[in-house]
Amino acid sequence: MSTIDENTTTTTEDTGTPSTEEKAAERKLAKQENGLKQQLKKMKKVLLTIPEDPLNPDDVVPIGWNGVIYAVPRGIEVEVPEVIADIWRESYQKTQEVNKRIRESTKKELKII
């Protein structure tokens, strides 16, 4: 594969092993991820219980913050960073609002013109 920028042209073969640049990028991302995990670790913890949902058979709900994903089990009270609980609560509230609008819209009389 050839890579061209304004100053150089390099050719590399796809050998299936990461290049030095890829390894450096992976190290940088791992460092950033560890920094984010440390931020989450330092945050205030709160209890969160995600209700079981018969319409959604998944036993675990993924909640993401800046690329860090928490897998929170349904029906079990767990301790999570407050930001994770806030993200889930906001998502749940918006889902409930949308579901309410959908229910209300299906009850309205349709007028065909």
Summary of the structure (lengths in Angstrom):
residues: 113
radius of gyration: 23.0
end to end distance: 60.1
largest distance: 66.8
contacts: 210
relative contact order: 0.11
helix: 43%
strand: 27%
